[in-house]
Amino acid sequence: MELEERIKTLQKELLEIEIVLQDALKTAGKSFVSKVALQLDSMKNSIITYMEDVKKHVQEFNEKFREAVIAEKERFDIKLGE
């Protein structure tokens, strides 16, 4: 009889441990998903900032290139007129 009681006690303790482990796993899973979401948002914001910076530099380059082309065309037109 004592052995059966010990077995029941151990089964109860194992069930309690299993419940605690399941709760810990759920908590860890939620924490992981939350941290991944924060990291993805951070990466998204970094990419947006990078793309805006690249766009700004491309626009500046295009403007300078356009100005250089116009200046070169004017020099070429002057030489043609000579």
Buried (B, 14 or more C-beta within 10 A) or exposed (E): EEEEEEEEEEEEEEEEEEEEEEEEEEEEEEEEEEEEEEEEEEEEEEEEEEEEEEEEEEEEEEEEEEEEEEEEEEEEEEEEEE
